[in-house]
């Protein structure tokens, strides 16, 4: 029964995360250079909250970890979309935009996780 409830927690969290990601994409448009702003910000925000929750929850509460980190934030972040959009930029000859997208996504994502862990340690 525990396995079923774990799957249910991930399912619910993932569905909510995916809906949040879609909603976010409706408000943030692609920049004129083709830089995928919505995916970039979703990944940075998701990285921040993963860092915050991972440290804040201490991962002792398995149900909250599955619901919020694996489900909600797993459904919200879009690393697969990031990879696809990077390849599409390269195929369209937008090499410089693709390069900046990859660099900024990684630097800002890592910085957001670090910031989240630091903020959770002072709360």
VEXSE-117358 format. One record per atom (N, C-alpha, C, O): residue number from 1; residue in one letter; x negated, y negated, z. Coordinates in Angstrom, 3 decimals, decimal comma. Layout:
% residues N
REC_NUM_A_X_Y_Z
...
END
This chain:
% residues 123
REC_1_X_-0,821_1,199_0,000
REC_1_X_0,000_0,000_0,000
REC_1_X_-0,869_-1,268_0,000
REC_1_X_-0,503_-2,277_-0,604
REC_2_X_-2,021_-1,206_0,684
REC_2_X_-2,902_-2,373_0,746
REC_2_X_-3,417_-2,747_-0,634
REC_2_X_-3,537_-3,930_-0,953
REC_3_X_-3,722_-1,749_-1,454
REC_3_X_-4,210_-2,028_-2,806
REC_3_X_-3,141_-2,766_-3,597
REC_3_X_-3,457_-3,709_-4,323
REC_4_X_-1,894_-2,360_-3,473
REC_4_X_-0,792_-3,008_-4,186
REC_4_X_-0,652_-4,451_-3,726
REC_4_X_-0,481_-5,352_-4,548
REC_5_X_-0,725_-4,677_-2,419
REC_5_X_-0,600_-6,053_-1,930
REC_5_X_-1,784_-6,904_-2,371
REC_5_X_-1,614_-8,093_-2,640
REC_6_X_-2,983_-6,323_-2,451
REC_6_X_-4,146_-7,056_-2,949
REC_6_X_-3,947_-7,459_-4,407
REC_6_X_-4,235_-8,593_-4,790
REC_7_X_-3,451_-6,519_-5,221
REC_7_X_-3,180_-6,829_-6,622
REC_7_X_-2,113_-7,909_-6,741
REC_7_X_-2,206_-8,786_-7,600
REC_8_X_-1,114_-7,848_-5,894
REC_8_X_-0,047_-8,843_-5,912
REC_8_X_-0,576_-10,237_-5,557
REC_8_X_-0,196_-11,226_-6,184
REC_9_X_-1,444_-10,311_-4,562
REC_9_X_-2,043_-11,598_-4,181
REC_9_X_-2,842_-12,197_-5,349
REC_9_X_-2,734_-13,388_-5,638
REC_10_X_-3,636_-11,364_-6,006
REC_10_X_-4,431_-11,827_-7,147
REC_10_X_-3,522_-12,240_-8,298
REC_10_X_-3,761_-13,252_-8,956
REC_11_X_-2,491_-11,457_-8,534
REC_11_X_-1,532_-11,734_-9,603
REC_11_X_-0,844_-13,090_-9,385
REC_11_X_-0,758_-13,900_-10,307
REC_12_X_-0,368_-13,324_-8,191
REC_12_X_0,319_-14,584_-7,878
REC_12_X_-0,654_-15,760_-7,980
REC_12_X_-0,355_-16,767_-8,621
REC_13_X_-1,815_-15,624_-7,346
REC_13_X_-2,816_-16,693_-7,400
REC_13_X_-3,267_-16,979_-8,819
REC_13_X_-3,391_-18,138_-9,214
REC_14_X_-3,513_-15,924_-9,587
REC_14_X_-3,962_-16,089_-10,969
REC_14_X_-2,914_-16,767_-11,838
REC_14_X_-3,245_-17,606_-12,675
REC_15_X_-1,662_-16,409_-11,642
REC_15_X_-0,590_-17,046_-12,398
REC_15_X_-0,475_-18,529_-12,093
REC_15_X_-0,330_-19,348_-13,000
REC_16_X_-0,541_-18,868_-10,818
REC_16_X_-0,482_-20,276_-10,417
REC_16_X_-1,693_-21,030_-10,962
REC_16_X_-1,558_-22,148_-11,457
REC_17_X_-2,878_-20,419_-10,871
REC_17_X_-4,085_-21,059_-11,387
REC_17_X_-4,009_-21,310_-12,880
REC_17_X_-4,408_-22,374_-13,353
REC_18_X_-3,502_-20,344_-13,624
REC_18_X_-3,379_-20,504_-15,070
REC_18_X_-2,384_-21,609_-15,414
REC_18_X_-2,613_-22,382_-16,344
REC_19_X_-1,277_-21,688_-14,666
REC_19_X_-0,311_-22,761_-14,896
REC_19_X_-0,909_-24,129_-14,586
REC_19_X_-0,661_-25,096_-15,306
REC_20_X_-1,700_-24,210_-13,511
REC_20_X_-2,367_-25,465_-13,174
REC_20_X_-3,349_-25,878_-14,265
REC_20_X_-3,430_-27,052_-14,629
REC_21_X_-4,093_-24,905_-14,781
REC_21_X_-5,041_-25,194_-15,859
REC_21_X_-4,302_-25,710_-17,084
REC_21_X_-4,730_-26,690_-17,694
REC_22_X_-3,216_-25,075_-17,446
REC_22_X_-2,440_-25,501_-18,603
REC_22_X_-1,888_-26,915_-18,384
REC_22_X_-1,957_-27,760_-19,276
REC_23_X_-1,348_-27,158_-17,205
REC_23_X_-0,835_-28,489_-16,887
REC_23_X_-1,908_-29,549_-16,973
REC_23_X_-1,669_-30,649_-17,472
REC_24_X_-3,083_-29,223_-16,490
REC_24_X_-4,218_-30,148_-16,539
REC_24_X_-4,575_-30,471_-17,986
REC_24_X_-4,882_-31,616_-18,320
REC_25_X_-4,533_-29,449_-18,840
REC_25_X_-4,906_-29,644_-20,241
REC_25_X_-3,899_-30,520_-20,988
REC_25_X_-4,237_-31,109_-22,016
REC_26_X_-2,676_-30,612_-20,487
REC_26_X_-1,679_-31,470_-21,123
REC_26_X_-1,979_-32,952_-20,898
REC_26_X_-1,574_-33,801_-21,692
REC_27_X_-2,690_-33,255_-19,816
REC_27_X_-2,961_-34,647_-19,469
REC_27_X_-4,339_-35,131_-19,906
REC_27_X_-4,539_-36,330_-20,100
REC_28_X_-5,279_-34,224_-20,063
REC_28_X_-6,641_-34,592_-20,458
REC_28_X_-6,842_-34,157_-21,906
REC_28_X_-6,714_-32,976_-22,228
REC_29_X_-7,147_-35,082_-22,745
REC_29_X_-7,310_-34,781_-24,164
REC_29_X_-8,791_-34,642_-24,527
REC_29_X_-9,665_-35,085_-23,782
REC_30_X_-9,057_-34,033_-25,659
REC_30_X_-10,420_-33,902_-26,180
REC_30_X_-10,905_-35,288_-26,579
REC_30_X_-10,156_-36,067_-27,170
REC_31_X_-12,127_-35,588_-26,264
REC_31_X_-12,690_-36,898_-26,589
REC_31_X_-12,902_-37,009_-28,103
REC_31_X_-12,914_-35,994_-28,798
REC_32_X_-13,070_-38,233_-28,620
REC_32_X_-13,311_-38,410_-30,061
REC_32_X_-14,538_-37,650_-30,575
REC_32_X_-14,597_-37,296_-31,753
REC_33_X_-15,519_-37,396_-29,698
REC_33_X_-16,711_-36,662_-30,129
REC_33_X_-16,451_-35,160_-30,210
REC_33_X_-17,300_-34,411_-30,694
REC_34_X_-15,297_-34,718_-29,745
REC_34_X_-14,981_-33,298_-29,726
REC_34_X_-15,313_-32,635_-28,413
REC_34_X_-15,091_-31,434_-28,260
REC_35_X_-15,848_-33,392_-27,442
REC_35_X_-16,207_-32,838_-26,138
REC_35_X_-14,937_-32,388_-25,422
REC_35_X_-14,026_-33,193_-25,225
REC_36_X_-14,859_-31,111_-25,027
REC_36_X_-13,644_-30,570_-24,390
REC_36_X_-13,525_-31,007_-22,923
REC_36_X_-13,907_-30,270_-22,014
REC_37_X_-12,996_-32,203_-22,710
REC_37_X_-12,918_-32,789_-21,379
REC_37_X_-12,097_-31,960_-20,395
REC_37_X_-12,510_-31,783_-19,250
REC_38_X_-10,941_-31,451_-20,822
REC_38_X_-10,082_-30,705_-19,902
REC_38_X_-10,799_-29,473_-19,360
REC_38_X_-10,798_-29,242_-18,151
REC_39_X_-11,404_-28,688_-20,228
REC_39_X_-12,117_-27,490_-19,786
REC_39_X_-13,290_-27,861_-18,904
REC_39_X_-13,540_-27,209_-17,890
REC_40_X_-14,013_-28,907_-19,283
REC_40_X_-15,145_-29,367_-18,477
REC_40_X_-14,692_-29,702_-17,059
REC_40_X_-15,275_-29,212_-16,091
REC_41_X_-13,655_-30,535_-16,928
REC_41_X_-13,215_-30,955_-15,597
REC_41_X_-12,568_-29,821_-14,813
REC_41_X_-12,726_-29,757_-13,594
REC_42_X_-11,846_-28,930_-15,477
REC_42_X_-11,271_-27,776_-14,792
REC_42_X_-12,385_-26,923_-14,186
REC_42_X_-12,282_-26,480_-13,042
REC_43_X_-13,444_-26,696_-14,952
REC_43_X_-14,551_-25,886_-14,442
REC_43_X_-15,282_-26,572_-13,296
REC_43_X_-15,643_-25,913_-12,322
REC_44_X_-15,506_-27,872_-13,387
REC_44_X_-16,186_-28,596_-12,309
REC_44_X_-15,320_-28,600_-11,048
REC_44_X_-15,814_-28,330_-9,953
REC_45_X_-14,038_-28,904_-11,203
REC_45_X_-13,130_-28,918_-10,052
REC_45_X_-13,030_-27,520_-9,443
REC_45_X_-13,064_-27,361_-8,222
REC_46_X_-12,908_-26,512_-10,305
REC_46_X_-12,838_-25,133_-9,818
REC_46_X_-14,097_-24,718_-9,085
REC_46_X_-14,021_-24,059_-8,048
REC_47_X_-15,255_-25,093_-9,609
REC_47_X_-16,525_-24,789_-8,939
REC_47_X_-16,586_-25,454_-7,568
REC_47_X_-17,034_-24,845_-6,597
REC_48_X_-16,134_-26,706_-7,490
REC_48_X_-16,134_-27,413_-6,204
REC_48_X_-15,275_-26,662_-5,186
REC_48_X_-15,711_-26,413_-4,062
REC_49_X_-14,056_-26,303_-5,584
REC_49_X_-13,161_-25,639_-4,634
REC_49_X_-13,600_-24,217_-4,301
REC_49_X_-13,350_-23,738_-3,195
REC_50_X_-14,252_-23,536_-5,241
REC_50_X_-14,799_-22,220_-4,905
REC_50_X_-15,877_-22,372_-3,842
REC_50_X_-15,915_-21,608_-2,877
REC_51_X_-16,756_-23,359_-4,016
REC_51_X_-17,785_-23,608_-3,004
REC_51_X_-17,179_-23,980_-1,667
REC_51_X_-17,610_-23,481_-0,628
REC_52_X_-16,185_-24,852_-1,685
REC_52_X_-15,530_-25,306_-0,461
REC_52_X_-14,840_-24,145_0,255
REC_52_X_-15,036_-23,937_1,453
REC_53_X_-14,039_-23,400_-0,484
REC_53_X_-13,293_-22,300_0,135
REC_53_X_-14,197_-21,159_0,567
REC_53_X_-13,995_-20,566_1,627
REC_54_X_-15,179_-20,854_-0,242
REC_54_X_-16,083_-19,757_0,097
REC_54_X_-16,750_-20,015_1,443
REC_54_X_-16,830_-19,119_2,283
REC_55_X_-17,222_-21,225_1,644
REC_55_X_-17,880_-21,562_2,903
REC_55_X_-16,869_-21,760_4,021
REC_55_X_-17,079_-21,299_5,143
REC_56_X_-15,784_-22,438_3,720
REC_56_X_-14,794_-22,775_4,742
REC_56_X_-14,088_-21,537_5,278
REC_56_X_-13,864_-21,424_6,483
REC_57_X_-13,742_-20,621_4,405
REC_57_X_-13,025_-19,416_4,829
REC_57_X_-13,958_-18,343_5,381
REC_57_X_-13,508_-17,393_6,022
REC_58_X_-15,244_-18,494_5,136
REC_58_X_-16,226_-17,481_5,521
REC_58_X_-15,882_-16,104_4,985
REC_58_X_-16,442_-15,104_5,432
REC_59_X_-14,987_-16,047_4,054
REC_59_X_-14,581_-14,820_3,365
REC_59_X_-14,181_-13,708_4,340
REC_59_X_-14,158_-12,535_3,966
REC_60_X_-13,873_-14,066_5,566
REC_60_X_-13,431_-13,057_6,532
REC_60_X_-11,969_-12,686_6,306
REC_60_X_-11,566_-11,550_6,552
REC_61_X_-11,193_-13,632_5,844
REC_61_X_-9,786_-13,373_5,586
REC_61_X_-9,640_-12,857_4,154
REC_61_X_-9,574_-13,632_3,200
REC_62_X_-9,592_-11,548_4,028
REC_62_X_-9,555_-10,890_2,715
REC_62_X_-8,355_-11,340_1,886
REC_62_X_-8,482_-11,545_0,679
REC_63_X_-7,202_-11,494_2,512
REC_63_X_-6,000_-11,875_1,769
REC_63_X_-6,138_-13,279_1,194
REC_63_X_-5,801_-13,504_0,031
REC_64_X_-6,625_-14,219_1,983
REC_64_X_-6,817_-15,587_1,486
REC_64_X_-7,887_-15,642_0,403
REC_64_X_-7,752_-16,384_-0,570
REC_65_X_-8,944_-14,860_0,569
REC_65_X_-9,993_-14,818_-0,440
REC_65_X_-9,436_-14,319_-1,772
REC_65_X_-9,715_-14,899_-2,821
REC_66_X_-8,655_-13,252_-1,728
REC_66_X_-8,080_-12,705_-2,956
REC_66_X_-7,088_-13,668_-3,585
REC_66_X_-7,090_-13,855_-4,802
REC_67_X_-6,241_-14,280_-2,771
REC_67_X_-5,228_-15,200_-3,286
REC_67_X_-5,851_-16,470_-3,860
REC_67_X_-5,535_-16,867_-4,981
REC_68_X_-6,736_-17,107_-3,089
REC_68_X_-7,238_-18,430_-3,469
REC_68_X_-8,468_-18,403_-4,366
REC_68_X_-8,532_-19,145_-5,347
REC_69_X_-9,443_-17,560_-4,046
REC_69_X_-10,690_-17,562_-4,813
REC_69_X_-10,581_-16,674_-6,045
REC_69_X_-10,799_-17,130_-7,167
REC_70_X_-10,246_-15,415_-5,837
REC_70_X_-10,171_-14,490_-6,976
REC_70_X_-8,982_-14,829_-7,872
REC_70_X_-9,113_-14,874_-9,095
REC_71_X_-7,817_-15,069_-7,256
REC_71_X_-6,608_-15,328_-8,031
REC_71_X_-6,493_-16,750_-8,532
REC_71_X_-6,649_-17,010_-9,725
REC_72_X_-6,218_-17,680_-7,615
REC_72_X_-5,943_-19,070_-7,994
REC_72_X_-7,098_-19,707_-8,765
REC_72_X_-6,905_-20,200_-9,876
REC_73_X_-8,290_-19,701_-8,185
REC_73_X_-9,412_-20,357_-8,852
REC_73_X_-9,930_-19,548_-10,037
REC_73_X_-10,447_-20,117_-10,999
REC_74_X_-9,793_-18,222_-9,973
REC_74_X_-10,150_-17,396_-11,130
REC_74_X_-9,233_-17,671_-12,312
REC_74_X_-9,672_-17,673_-13,461
REC_75_X_-7,944_-17,905_-12,021
REC_75_X_-6,997_-18,241_-13,079
REC_75_X_-7,127_-19,680_-13,548
REC_75_X_-6,805_-19,998_-14,693
REC_76_X_-7,597_-20,544_-12,667
REC_76_X_-7,715_-21,964_-12,985
REC_76_X_-8,947_-22,276_-13,822
REC_76_X_-8,857_-23,025_-14,794
REC_77_X_-10,092_-21,716_-13,460
REC_77_X_-11,313_-22,012_-14,207
REC_77_X_-11,296_-21,291_-15,544
REC_77_X_-10,573_-20,312_-15,733
REC_78_X_-12,089_-21,782_-16,450
REC_78_X_-11,958_-21,329_-17,832
REC_78_X_-13,317_-21,077_-18,475
REC_78_X_-13,618_-21,624_-19,536
REC_79_X_-14,113_-20,271_-17,850
REC_79_X_-15,447_-20,073_-18,399
REC_79_X_-15,400_-19,402_-19,761
REC_79_X_-16,249_-19,666_-20,613
REC_80_X_-14,431_-18,549_-19,972
REC_80_X_-14,316_-17,931_-21,294
REC_80_X_-13,942_-18,983_-22,335
REC_80_X_-14,440_-18,942_-23,460
REC_81_X_-13,083_-19,909_-21,976
REC_81_X_-12,752_-21,010_-22,893
REC_81_X_-13,977_-21,880_-23,142
REC_81_X_-14,185_-22,368_-24,253
REC_82_X_-14,781_-22,072_-22,109
REC_82_X_-16,025_-22,842_-22,236
REC_82_X_-16,919_-22,209_-23,299
REC_82_X_-17,428_-22,908_-24,175
REC_83_X_-17,110_-20,905_-23,230
REC_83_X_-17,947_-20,214_-24,212
REC_83_X_-17,392_-20,337_-25,611
REC_83_X_-18,136_-20,596_-26,557
REC_84_X_-16,095_-20,153_-25,751
REC_84_X_-15,452_-20,240_-27,056
REC_84_X_-15,558_-21,650_-27,636
REC_84_X_-15,857_-21,819_-28,818
REC_85_X_-15,311_-22,661_-26,802
REC_85_X_-15,380_-24,041_-27,282
REC_85_X_-16,808_-24,426_-27,670
REC_85_X_-17,012_-25,189_-28,615
REC_86_X_-17,782_-23,906_-26,950
REC_86_X_-19,180_-24,181_-27,291
REC_86_X_-19,507_-23,611_-28,664
REC_86_X_-20,128_-24,284_-29,486
REC_87_X_-19,097_-22,387_-28,913
REC_87_X_-19,339_-21,754_-30,213
REC_87_X_-18,612_-22,508_-31,325
REC_87_X_-19,159_-22,687_-32,413
REC_88_X_-17,391_-22,946_-31,060
REC_88_X_-16,646_-23,704_-32,071
REC_88_X_-17,351_-25,021_-32,402
REC_88_X_-17,410_-25,414_-33,567
REC_89_X_-17,884_-25,702_-31,392
REC_89_X_-18,629_-26,939_-31,645
REC_89_X_-19,851_-26,668_-32,514
REC_89_X_-20,142_-27,430_-33,436
REC_90_X_-20,563_-25,589_-32,222
REC_90_X_-21,745_-25,223_-33,006
REC_90_X_-21,341_-24,907_-34,444
REC_90_X_-21,990_-25,362_-35,387
REC_91_X_-20,279_-24,134_-34,614
REC_91_X_-19,816_-23,777_-35,963
REC_91_X_-19,363_-24,997_-36,764
REC_91_X_-19,437_-24,999_-37,993
REC_92_X_-18,892_-26,038_-36,064
REC_92_X_-18,474_-27,270_-36,740
REC_92_X_-19,639_-28,224_-36,966
REC_92_X_-19,455_-29,333_-37,467
REC_93_X_-20,839_-27,787_-36,595
REC_93_X_-22,016_-28,617_-36,800
REC_93_X_-22,211_-29,695_-35,740
REC_93_X_-23,034_-30,593_-35,918
REC_94_X_-21,481_-29,619_-34,665
REC_94_X_-21,589_-30,595_-33,583
REC_94_X_-22,574_-30,089_-32,531
REC_94_X_-22,215_-29,880_-31,373
REC_95_X_-23,796_-29,900_-32,948
REC_95_X_-24,825_-29,308_-32,086
REC_95_X_-25,133_-30,160_-30,869
REC_95_X_-25,291_-29,636_-29,766
REC_96_X_-25,220_-31,457_-31,058
REC_96_X_-25,537_-32,341_-29,939
REC_96_X_-24,412_-32,317_-28,891
REC_96_X_-24,684_-32,261_-27,692
REC_97_X_-23,168_-32,358_-29,340
REC_97_X_-22,039_-32,288_-28,412
REC_97_X_-22,039_-30,944_-27,682
REC_97_X_-21,812_-30,899_-26,473
REC_98_X_-22,290_-29,857_-28,400
REC_98_X_-22,358_-28,533_-27,780
REC_98_X_-23,463_-28,476_-26,733
REC_98_X_-23,264_-27,935_-25,645
REC_99_X_-24,619_-29,029_-27,057
REC_99_X_-25,745_-29,044_-26,124
REC_99_X_-25,376_-29,793_-24,845
REC_99_X_-25,594_-29,282_-23,747
REC_100_X_-24,820_-30,995_-24,974
REC_100_X_-24,453_-31,772_-23,796
REC_100_X_-23,346_-31,085_-22,997
REC_100_X_-23,344_-31,138_-21,767
REC_101_X_-22,424_-30,455_-23,679
REC_101_X_-21,346_-29,735_-23,006
REC_101_X_-21,912_-28,605_-22,137
REC_101_X_-21,514_-28,453_-20,982
REC_102_X_-22,817_-27,833_-22,677
REC_102_X_-23,418_-26,724_-21,930
REC_102_X_-24,228_-27,256_-20,752
REC_102_X_-24,086_-26,760_-19,634
REC_103_X_-25,067_-28,250_-20,984
REC_103_X_-25,919_-28,803_-19,926
REC_103_X_-25,078_-29,434_-18,820
REC_103_X_-25,263_-29,133_-17,641
REC_104_X_-24,151_-30,315_-19,211
REC_104_X_-23,323_-30,998_-18,210
REC_104_X_-22,444_-30,025_-17,429
REC_104_X_-22,296_-30,164_-16,215
REC_105_X_-21,863_-29,049_-18,112
REC_105_X_-21,002_-28,078_-17,425
REC_105_X_-21,779_-27,307_-16,370
REC_105_X_-21,289_-27,100_-15,260
REC_106_X_-22,977_-26,886_-16,712
REC_106_X_-23,774_-26,114_-15,755
REC_106_X_-24,286_-26,973_-14,608
REC_106_X_-24,185_-26,574_-13,448
REC_107_X_-24,830_-28,137_-14,909
REC_107_X_-25,354_-29,000_-13,850
REC_107_X_-24,233_-29,464_-12,931
REC_107_X_-24,354_-29,378_-11,709
REC_108_X_-23,141_-29,954_-13,514
REC_108_X_-22,042_-30,449_-12,689
REC_108_X_-21,343_-29,317_-11,937
REC_108_X_-20,931_-29,500_-10,792
REC_109_X_-21,206_-28,164_-12,562
REC_109_X_-20,596_-27,023_-11,888
REC_109_X_-21,404_-26,578_-10,682
REC_109_X_-20,850_-26,358_-9,605
REC_110_X_-22,714_-26,446_-10,859
REC_110_X_-23,577_-26,053_-9,739
REC_110_X_-23,580_-27,120_-8,650
REC_110_X_-23,554_-26,798_-7,462
REC_111_X_-23,612_-28,383_-9,050
REC_111_X_-23,581_-29,472_-8,068
REC_111_X_-22,259_-29,476_-7,307
REC_111_X_-22,239_-29,743_-6,106
REC_112_X_-21,163_-29,186_-7,990
REC_112_X_-19,860_-29,158_-7,334
REC_112_X_-19,761_-28,016_-6,325
REC_112_X_-19,209_-28,201_-5,240
REC_113_X_-20,287_-26,840_-6,664
REC_113_X_-20,298_-25,728_-5,708
REC_113_X_-21,126_-26,112_-4,483
REC_113_X_-20,702_-25,884_-3,350
REC_114_X_-22,297_-26,690_-4,707
REC_114_X_-23,159_-27,112_-3,607
REC_114_X_-22,448_-28,152_-2,732
REC_114_X_-22,469_-28,054_-1,505
REC_115_X_-21,821_-29,142_-3,367
REC_115_X_-21,102_-30,173_-2,629
REC_115_X_-19,963_-29,570_-1,817
REC_115_X_-19,749_-29,947_-0,665
REC_116_X_-19,243_-28,644_-2,411
REC_116_X_-18,153_-27,977_-1,690
REC_116_X_-18,630_-27,242_-0,457
REC_116_X_-17,987_-27,298_0,591
REC_117_X_-19,774_-26,540_-0,576
REC_117_X_-20,304_-25,819_0,591
REC_117_X_-20,780_-26,783_1,662
REC_117_X_-20,617_-26,508_2,851
REC_118_X_-21,359_-27,899_1,271
REC_118_X_-21,838_-28,885_2,251
REC_118_X_-20,684_-29,582_2,956
REC_118_X_-20,733_-29,794_4,168
REC_119_X_-19,644_-29,940_2,204
REC_119_X_-18,490_-30,600_2,817
REC_119_X_-17,808_-29,661_3,796
REC_119_X_-17,401_-30,079_4,880
REC_120_X_-17,680_-28,381_3,417
REC_120_X_-17,013_-27,440_4,317
REC_120_X_-17,792_-27,234_5,606
REC_120_X_-17,203_-26,883_6,629
REC_121_X_-19,097_-27,443_5,578
REC_121_X_-19,897_-27,250_6,795
REC_121_X_-19,752_-28,419_7,778
REC_121_X_-20,090_-28,281_8,954
REC_122_X_-19,253_-29,563_7,307
REC_122_X_-19,072_-30,694_8,216
REC_122_X_-17,607_-30,896_8,620
REC_122_X_-17,302_-31,748_9,455
REC_123_X_-16,713_-30,117_8,031
REC_123_X_-15,284_-30,247_8,376
REC_123_X_-15,009_-29,498_9,668
REC_123_X_-13,872_-29,477_10,140
END
